[in-house]
């Protein structure tokens, strides 16, 4: 990975996380169910139990953790593209977002079960919002990456070109 793709991948993760967060908050607003992921994550990480009104510390920690995970997902996408598992296109961005959402639901479910003060909001609504938001994340982050870089020179493509040249 060159420095240009490194920064594009970070940007794609940040923009995707912003879109995902907006989706989660819109779901919360429209359904009147609490799905504000930064509030929940921050409170769980700092050990506070007031999920609806997090302290400043919980909000900052939740924001950093949420965006950090978003950037990690973006790097995972980049690796999967480079290995030829997924293509950079609309269909695969939805698929990779869906798979990420299912993975995230599993991680969140485990974290909630293991947490000493688990949240008491509707988990089913949180998981539905999480799945939808990860599909949005996949669409946005993949398309940001695609819009910025015309030819990402992915490893598997370079290997295929090298084989043809031989």
N, C-alpha and C positions, 0 to 999 in steps of 0.2 A: 504494500500500500504506500503510495507516495503521499507527500504532505497535502497536495491538493485534494485527493480523495479522502484523506483523513478529516480535513476540515469540512468538506461537503457532507460526509457521513455524520459528523457532529451536528451540523446545521439541519440535516434531514431529521435527525432524532429529536432535536429541540422543537422544530416546527411541527413534527408529527405529535409530539407530546402536548404542545399547546392545543392542537386540534382535538386530541383525545380528551384533554382536561375540559375543554369547552363542551364537548359532547357529554361527558359525565355530569357536568354542572347543569346543562340544559335538560338532561334526563331527570335530574333531581328537581329542577324547577317545574317541569311539565307534569311529572307524576306525583309530585309532593312526597317522594321517597328520598331518603338521605343517601346519596351516592357521591358525595364530594370527596374524591379520592385523596386529595392533599390533606384535608382535615383528618380523615380516617387514618391514613398512613402516618402522618406526623404524630397524632395522639398515641397510636400503637407503639411507635418507635421510642417516644419519650416516656411512655408509661402513664399518661394522663387518661382519665376516663370520661372527660367531657368532650365527646366527639363533635358536638354541634357548634361549639364555640371554642376552638383551640387557642391555646396561649400563643404568643408571638413565637416562642421557642419551638413549639410543636408545628406551627405553620411553616417556619423557616426549614426545619429538619424535614418535614413532609415534602416541601417543594424541592429541596436539593435531592432527596432520595428519589422522588418521582421522576424528575428530569434526568437524574443519573441512570436510572433503569431504562428510560426511554432511549438514551444515547447508547446504552449497552445493546438494546434490541436492534437499533440501527446498525451497529457494528456486526451483530449476528446476521442481519439481513445481508450486509455486504459480503460476509464470508460465504453465506449460502449462495449468493450470486456467483461469487468467484469459484465455487466448487461445482457450479452448473446445476445445482439443485432446483433453483428458481430462476426465472427470467425477469427482467425488469420490464414488466408490462401490467396492464390493468387486471387481467385475470389472476396472475400470480400475486399481485399486491393484495387483492381481496383474500386469496387463499392463505397467504402468509400472515395476514392480519387475523384471519379466523383461527389459524393454528396458534398464533401468539395469544389470542384471547382465551382459548381453551387451556393453554399452558398457564396463563396468568390466573385463571379461575382456580386451577389446581393448587398453585402456590399460595394464593390468597386463602383458599379454604384451609389448607394446612396451617398457615400462619394464624388464622382466626382460632382454629381448634387448639393450637399449642399456646396461644397467648394467655397470660395470667389474668387479664381483664378484657375479654373479647367484647367487641362492639355488639350492641343489642338491636341494631336496625335490621331491616329486611334484607337478609343475605341474598335471596333470590333476585330481588330488584338490583342489588349491587352487582351480582354476577351477570345479569342481562345487560346492564349498562356497560359493564367491563368488556363483554364480548363485542357489543356494538362499537364501543370506543376503540378497541384494538383493530377492528376492521377499518375504521376511520384512520387510525394511526398508520396501518399498512398502506392504505391508499395515499395518504398525504406524504409520508416519509419516502416512499418509493418514487412518487411523482416529483417531489422536490429534488431528489437525487437525479432523476432522469432529466428534468428541466435544466439543471445546472451543467451537467456533463453530457455532451453529445456522444462521446465514445469513451466509456470507462475503462477500456482495455482490460477486461476481466481475465483472470488467469486461465480459465478453461478455454476461452476463445484463443488466447495466445498459444496455448498448447496445441489446439486443433490446427492453427495456422502453421505452426512449426512442423507438425506431422505432414501437412499437405506439401510444404516446401521441400521436404526430404525426398 
